[in-house]
């Protein structure tokens, strides 16, 4: 999800005139960046024990 502040900051950098396609393209890029930041920040928060338990579950299938 994109916050209003991030969107406002990005729109300030846009030219005075732009197409809807340009806006939608920028929104897609912003959303992907936000998802990547959320994903990468969550990776470092899993303990070794939790990781071992998850891997064990995968191989028991």
Beta strands, then each sheet from edge to edge (+ up, - down):
end
